[in-house]
Amino acid sequence: MRRFLKITLITILVLASAGALAYSLPLATKTSYVRGEHKETPLTEPVVETTPIDTTPVRVVTHIPTPESVKGVYMTSWVAGTPSLRKNIVSLIERTELNTIIIDIKDYTGKISFVMPDEKLKAMGVMDNRIRDIASLIDELHAKNIYVIGRIAVFQDPYFVKAHPELAVKKSSDKNVIWSDKKGITWLDAGSQEVWDYMALLGDNSYAMGFDELNFDYIRFPSDGNMKDIYFPISDGKPKAEVMNSFFTFIGDYFKAKQIPTSADLFGMTTTSVDDLNIGQLLEHAVAHFDFVAPMVYPSHYPATWNGFKNPADHPKEVITISMASAAKRVTAAGKDPNKVLRPWLQDFNLGATYTADMVRAQIDASNGLGLSSWMLWDASNTYTEGALKKE
């Protein structure tokens, strides 16, 4: 018994010594010597889990305030999406008095020119990624202090017609057949609230991407085609001017509440006509709801003998003077400052006459002579006449 106790006591003492040794020495190590110095490192290196850091820079969307005098040129989505082509227009803006560019968000095809993150728009399948670097393009333009306007063709929209034929303008002879204009383009009924909501969604997303202003075009009923065989499934029986004014009220007030600048493109003859030209456009209605109104006063688009001119295209100065003087008078009567509201589209393309630098400049000078300092030049081919512009 004593022997057993002795062996047990010895065992306990040995174990206790081992425990003390464990507490008095570092954890098991391996020792390495480098030039007389030793380093002790754990036999098993600790595993530290880390979350990868996302170093992708976050884009900060900026906006440029509307210039007091907007002097702009239009650029198609195709040109905007081709760096080698668009650089010529950007360079032109830098060299001259121009300070604004108008880019298609949605053109006559109905397709959106770039990808937007909105899930509703993605589900609609309306995006045609022509401008793949839209964000960096807008940022580049803003860095050069160039005001960016986004153009949206509204009721001329073949793609949306195909997706929603129930909203399309139809033939009166067969209300199941979709009507098309002389160019074969189909239209949406201007009275469709669904279309209005779509424009609001599109505008919200465009502004969120950096566009400084939303420009609404084709905000009218169709005018070219068989107008005797046409039927409007939603606005049938309602005065066209009333329907269009309802749209002006909705879209204008919607973005005004968000402090997003808007502009409306109107037929040039709305400045001198007292009726709605059978397309629903009245100058006073647009002025009441949009921040800016842009009559398309291209001399080539006025009919022969208008105001006694055999060919109005040959008289750019006179056409602009007559048209915009009338517009200024009506805007003043509506209680607004013409110089702050009116922004005419001017002609820089050959139609009805070959437009020289002097003819393009004559339009600008005519508008300026009426106290209107803002204007925009249109050329579908995006080849603008530098000789008509003042240097920076």
C-alpha positions in Angstrom: 0.0 0.0 0.0 2.8 2.4 0.9 4.5 1.5 -2.4 1.4 2.3 -4.3 1.1 5.7 -2.5 4.8 6.4 -3.3 4.4 5.7 -7.0 1.2 7.8 -7.2 2.9 10.7 -5.4 5.8 10.5 -7.8 3.4 10.5 -10.8 1.6 13.6 -9.4 4.8 15.5 -8.9 5.9 14.7 -12.5 2.7 15.8 -13.9 2.7 19.0 -11.8 6.2 19.8 -13.0 5.1 19.3 -16.6 2.2 21.7 -16.1 4.4 24.3 -14.5 6.8 24.0 -17.4 3.9 24.6 -19.8 3.0 27.8 -18.1 6.6 29.0 -17.7 7.5 28.6 -21.4 6.0 29.9 -24.7 3.9 27.8 -26.8 5.7 25.2 -28.9 8.0 27.0 -31.2 10.5 26.4 -33.9 13.6 28.5 -33.7 15.5 29.8 -36.7 18.8 31.7 -36.6 19.7 34.4 -39.0 23.2 36.0 -38.8 23.4 35.3 -35.0 19.8 36.4 -34.3 17.0 34.0 -33.7 13.3 34.3 -34.4 10.6 32.3 -32.9 7.5 31.7 -34.9 4.5 29.4 -34.1 4.6 26.0 -35.6 1.1 26.6 -36.9 0.5 30.0 -38.5 -2.8 31.6 -37.4 -5.4 31.8 -40.2 -7.0 35.2 -40.5 -10.1 35.6 -42.7 -10.4 38.9 -44.5 -13.1 40.3 -46.7 -11.8 41.7 -50.0 -12.0 45.5 -50.2 -14.0 46.8 -53.2 -11.7 49.5 -54.6 -14.0 50.3 -57.5 -14.6 54.1 -57.3 -18.2 55.1 -56.7 -19.5 57.5 -59.3 -20.9 60.7 -57.9 -23.6 62.0 -60.2 -23.4 65.8 -60.8 -25.6 68.3 -62.5 -24.8 71.7 -64.2 -27.2 74.6 -63.6 -29.0 75.7 -66.7 -26.9 78.4 -68.5 -28.6 81.9 -68.7 -28.1 81.6 -72.5 -28.3 78.0 -73.8 -26.4 77.6 -77.1 -26.6 74.0 -78.2 -26.3 71.4 -80.9 -28.1 68.1 -81.3 -26.2 64.7 -81.3 -27.8 61.4 -82.2 -27.4 58.4 -80.0 -25.3 56.6 -82.7 -22.8 59.5 -82.9 -22.8 59.8 -79.1 -21.9 56.1 -78.9 -19.0 56.4 -81.3 -16.1 58.2 -79.6 -14.3 59.0 -82.9 -17.4 60.8 -84.2 -18.6 62.6 -81.0 -15.2 64.1 -80.3 -15.6 66.4 -83.3 -18.8 67.9 -81.8 -17.3 68.1 -78.3 -14.3 69.9 -79.8 -16.6 72.2 -81.7 -18.3 73.2 -78.5 -15.0 73.9 -76.8 -13.8 76.1 -79.7 -17.0 78.2 -80.0 -19.7 79.9 -78.2 -21.6 76.7 -77.8 -22.2 75.4 -74.3 -24.9 72.7 -74.6 -25.4 69.4 -76.2 -28.7 67.5 -76.8 -28.4 63.7 -76.8 -31.1 61.2 -77.6 -32.4 59.2 -74.6 -35.2 57.7 -76.7 -35.5 58.4 -80.4 -38.2 57.7 -83.0 -37.5 53.9 -82.9 -38.7 53.8 -79.3 -35.5 52.3 -78.1 -33.6 53.7 -75.1 -30.0 54.6 -76.2 -28.2 53.1 -73.2 -28.6 50.7 -70.3 -30.4 51.9 -67.2 -30.3 50.1 -63.8 -34.1 50.3 -63.3 -35.6 46.8 -63.1 -39.0 47.9 -64.7 -37.2 49.3 -67.7 -35.0 46.2 -68.0 -38.1 44.0 -67.9 -39.7 46.1 -70.8 -36.7 45.2 -73.1 -36.5 48.7 -74.4 -32.8 49.2 -74.0 -30.6 49.3 -77.1 -27.1 49.9 -75.7 -25.8 52.3 -78.3 -24.0 54.6 -75.9 -22.1 52.0 -73.8 -20.1 54.6 -71.8 -23.0 57.1 -71.1 -21.9 57.7 -67.5 -18.3 58.6 -68.4 -19.5 60.6 -71.4 -21.8 62.8 -69.2 -19.0 63.1 -66.6 -16.6 64.2 -69.4 -19.0 66.8 -70.7 -19.7 68.1 -67.2 -15.9 68.4 -66.6 -15.8 70.6 -69.6 -18.7 72.6 -68.2 -21.1 71.5 -71.0 -24.8 71.4 -70.2 -26.3 68.0 -71.1 -29.9 67.8 -72.3 -31.6 64.5 -72.9 -34.1 64.3 -75.8 -37.1 61.9 -75.4 -39.4 61.2 -78.4 -42.7 60.5 -76.7 -45.7 59.4 -78.8 -43.9 58.4 -81.9 -42.7 55.0 -80.6 -42.9 51.8 -82.8 -41.3 49.6 -80.1 -43.9 50.4 -77.4 -46.7 50.1 -80.0 -45.5 46.5 -80.7 -45.4 45.7 -77.0 -48.8 47.4 -76.3 -50.9 47.4 -79.5 -53.9 48.3 -77.4 -52.4 51.8 -76.9 -51.6 52.4 -80.6 -53.3 54.7 -83.0 -55.5 52.6 -85.3 -57.3 52.8 -88.6 -60.9 53.9 -88.4 -61.8 51.6 -91.2 -60.6 48.6 -89.2 -59.9 49.3 -85.5 -57.9 46.2 -85.2 -55.3 47.5 -87.6 -52.5 49.8 -86.4 -52.2 53.1 -88.3 -48.8 54.3 -89.6 -47.7 57.7 -91.0 -46.1 58.4 -94.4 -42.8 57.0 -93.2 -44.4 53.8 -91.9 -43.9 54.8 -88.3 -46.5 53.9 -85.7 -47.8 56.1 -82.9 -49.2 55.8 -79.4 -52.4 57.4 -78.4 -51.5 60.7 -76.7 -54.2 60.2 -74.1 -52.7 57.0 -72.6 -51.9 57.4 -68.9 -49.7 54.3 -69.2 -47.5 56.1 -71.7 -47.4 59.2 -69.4 -46.2 57.1 -66.5 -43.5 55.5 -68.7 -42.2 58.9 -69.6 -42.1 59.9 -65.9 -40.1 56.7 -65.1 -37.8 57.3 -68.0 -37.2 60.9 -67.0 -36.4 60.0 -63.4 -33.8 57.4 -64.4 -32.3 59.7 -67.0 -31.8 62.6 -64.5 -30.4 60.1 -62.0 -27.7 59.2 -64.6 -26.6 62.8 -64.9 -28.7 64.5 -67.6 -29.2 68.1 -66.6 -32.5 68.6 -68.5 -35.3 66.5 -70.1 -36.4 67.6 -73.6 -39.7 66.1 -74.8 -40.3 65.8 -78.5 -43.1 64.4 -80.6 -45.6 65.5 -77.9 -48.4 65.8 -80.4 -50.9 63.8 -82.5 -49.6 62.5 -85.8 -50.0 64.8 -88.8 -48.6 63.0 -91.9 -50.4 60.1 -93.4 -54.0 59.1 -94.2 -55.7 61.4 -91.6 -59.1 60.4 -93.0 -58.6 56.8 -91.8 -57.3 57.3 -88.3 -58.7 56.3 -84.9 -57.6 57.1 -81.4 -58.7 54.3 -79.0 -58.2 56.3 -75.8 -58.7 59.9 -76.7 -61.4 59.5 -79.3 -64.0 62.2 -79.1 -61.8 64.5 -76.9 -60.4 67.8 -78.3 -56.8 67.2 -79.2 -55.6 70.4 -77.5 -57.3 69.3 -74.3 -55.7 65.8 -74.4 -52.2 67.3 -75.1 -52.6 69.9 -72.4 -53.4 67.1 -69.9 -50.1 65.5 -70.8 -48.3 68.8 -70.5 -49.8 69.3 -67.1 -48.9 65.8 -65.9 -45.4 65.6 -67.1 -44.5 69.3 -66.5 -45.8 69.4 -63.0 -44.3 65.9 -62.1 -40.8 67.1 -62.8 -41.3 70.6 -61.5 -42.1 69.1 -58.1 -38.7 67.4 -58.3 -36.9 70.5 -59.5 -35.8 68.7 -62.7 -35.7 71.2 -65.7 -37.9 70.3 -68.7 -38.3 71.6 -72.2 -40.9 71.0 -74.9 -40.4 70.9 -78.6 -43.3 72.4 -80.6 -44.1 72.8 -84.3 -42.6 76.1 -85.6 -46.0 77.4 -86.7 -47.4 77.2 -83.2 -45.8 80.6 -82.6 -48.1 82.3 -85.2 -51.1 80.0 -85.3 -54.0 80.6 -83.0 -55.4 77.0 -83.2 -53.8 73.7 -82.4 -52.9 72.8 -86.0 -54.9 69.6 -85.6 -52.0 68.1 -83.6 -53.0 69.3 -80.1 -50.2 71.9 -79.6 -50.9 75.3 -78.3 -48.0 77.5 -77.3 -49.7 78.9 -74.2 -50.3 75.4 -72.9 -46.7 74.4 -73.1 -45.5 77.7 -71.6 -47.7 77.1 -68.6 -46.1 73.7 -67.7 -42.6 73.4 -69.1 -39.5 75.4 -68.0 -38.5 76.0 -71.6 -40.3 75.9 -74.9 -38.4 75.2 -78.1 -40.4 76.0 -81.3 -38.8 74.2 -84.3 -38.8 77.3 -86.6 -36.8 75.7 -89.4 -37.5 78.0 -92.5 -37.6 74.9 -94.8 -40.6 73.5 -92.9 -42.9 76.5 -93.7 -45.2 76.1 -96.6 -44.7 78.0 -99.9 -46.3 81.4 -99.8 -46.2 81.6 -96.0 -46.3 85.3 -95.2 -45.8 86.0 -98.9 -42.5 84.1 -99.3 -42.4 81.9 -102.4 -39.8 79.7 -100.7 -39.5 80.5 -96.9 -36.2 78.5 -96.8 -34.6 81.2 -98.8 -35.4 83.8 -96.1 -34.0 82.5 -92.7 -33.8 85.9 -91.1 -37.3 86.9 -91.9 -38.9 83.6 -90.9 -37.2 83.6 -87.5 -38.0 87.2 -86.9 -41.7 86.8 -87.7 -42.1 83.5 -85.9 -40.2 84.3 -82.7 -41.5 87.9 -82.4 -45.0 86.4 -82.3 -43.9 83.8 -79.7 -42.3 86.5 -77.5 -45.4 88.6 -77.6 -47.6 85.6 -76.6 -45.3 84.5 -73.8 -45.2 88.1 -72.4 -49.0 88.1 -72.5 -48.9 84.9 -70.5 -47.0 86.7 -67.8 -43.5 85.2 -68.4 -40.2 86.5 -69.7 -39.6 85.4 -73.3 -35.8 85.3 -72.8 -36.1 82.9 -69.9 -38.6 80.6 -71.6 -38.1 80.6 -75.4 -35.3 78.6 -76.9 -35.8 78.1 -80.7 -34.5 75.2 -82.7 -32.7 76.7 -85.8 -31.8 75.1 -89.1 -28.3 74.0 -89.9 -29.1 71.5 -92.7 -29.8 71.7 -96.4 -33.5 71.5 -97.2 -35.3 73.9 -99.5 -32.0 75.7 -99.9 -28.3 75.2 -99.3 -27.6 76.6 -95.9 -24.4 78.6 -95.8 -22.7 80.0 -92.7 -24.3 83.3 -93.3 -27.8 81.8 -93.4 -27.3 79.8 -90.2 -25.9 82.9 -88.5 -28.8 85.0 -89.8 -31.2 82.9 -87.8 -29.1 83.3 -84.6 -28.9 87.1 -85.1 -32.6 87.4 -85.8 -33.4 85.6 -82.5 -30.9 87.6 -80.6 -32.3 90.8 -82.1 -35.6 90.0 -80.4 -33.9 89.8 -77.0 -33.8 86.0 -77.0 -30.3 84.7 -76.1 -30.9 81.0 -76.2 -31.1 78.7 -79.3 -30.3 75.2 -80.5 -29.1 74.0 -83.9 -30.5 70.9 -85.5 -28.8 68.7 -88.1 -29.8 65.1 -88.3 -26.3 64.3 -89.7 -24.6 66.2 -86.9 -22.4 68.2 -89.2 -22.5 71.8 -87.9 -21.3 74.9 -89.6 -18.5 76.3 -87.5 -18.3 79.4 -89.6 -21.7 80.5 -88.3 -20.5 80.4 -84.7 -18.6 82.8 -82.7 -15.3 81.7 -81.2 -15.2 81.0 -77.5 
